[in-house]
Amino acid sequence: MAAMAVGQCFTSFFAVWTVHHDCENPGPFARTLRGVLKNVATYNMFFHVEHHLFPAVPTCHLPQLAERLDQAAPELTRLRVF
């Protein structure tokens, strides 16, 4: 239970701060992630710009959406999580 409690404390750090810190207004409102290995390690959970723009798209389709977004509007995906 202690490990679960500690993990729960880090949820806001990973789910909120890492994807929104240092984002400008106006400008990119969230960070995203690129790289196959990085996305495999994070279960595609850091495609955050894509998530904000298209919230109905399932997580399994976010890599395809990211490729299209990189071609159509690369300025939206310039900020990276890591």
C-alpha positions in Angstrom: 0.0 0.0 0.0 2.9 2.3 0.7 4.2 1.9 -2.9 0.7 2.6 -4.3 0.4 5.8 -2.1 3.8 7.1 -3.2 2.9 6.3 -6.9 -0.3 8.2 -6.4 1.6 11.3 -5.2 3.6 11.3 -8.4 0.5 11.2 -10.6 0.1 15.0 -10.8 3.8 15.4 -11.6 3.7 13.1 -14.5 0.2 13.8 -15.7 0.1 17.6 -15.3 3.4 19.3 -14.6 5.7 17.5 -17.2 3.3 18.2 -20.1 2.3 21.8 -19.2 5.3 23.5 -17.6 6.9 26.5 -19.4 4.1 26.6 -22.0 3.4 30.1 -23.2 0.2 31.9 -23.7 -0.3 32.4 -26.7 1.7 29.5 -28.0 1.9 25.8 -27.5 -0.4 24.9 -24.6 1.2 21.6 -23.9 4.2 19.5 -24.6 4.4 16.3 -26.6 6.8 13.4 -27.1 8.5 12.0 -30.2 10.6 8.9 -30.6 9.5 5.3 -30.9 11.4 4.1 -27.9 10.3 7.0 -25.7 6.7 6.4 -26.6 7.0 2.6 -26.0 8.4 3.3 -22.6 5.6 5.7 -21.7 2.8 3.7 -23.3 2.0 6.6 -25.7 0.8 8.7 -22.8 2.7 11.9 -23.5 1.1 12.8 -26.9 -0.4 15.6 -24.9 -0.8 18.3 -27.7 -2.6 15.7 -29.7 -4.8 14.8 -26.8 -5.8 18.4 -26.3 -6.6 19.0 -30.0 -8.4 15.7 -30.6 -9.6 14.3 -27.2 -11.8 11.6 -28.8 -8.9 9.9 -30.6 -7.9 6.6 -28.8 -4.4 6.4 -27.4 -3.5 3.7 -29.9 -4.0 6.1 -32.8 -2.1 9.0 -31.3 1.2 8.1 -33.1 -0.5 8.3 -36.5 -2.1 11.6 -35.5 1.3 12.9 -34.3 2.8 12.2 -37.7 0.0 14.1 -39.5 0.2 17.0 -37.0 4.0 17.3 -37.5 3.4 17.8 -41.2 0.4 20.1 -40.9 1.4 22.3 -37.9 5.0 21.7 -36.7 4.9 24.8 -34.5 2.4 23.1 -32.2 4.7 20.2 -31.5 8.0 22.1 -30.9 7.9 21.7 -27.1 8.9 18.2 -26.0 8.4 16.5 -22.6 11.9 15.0 -22.8 
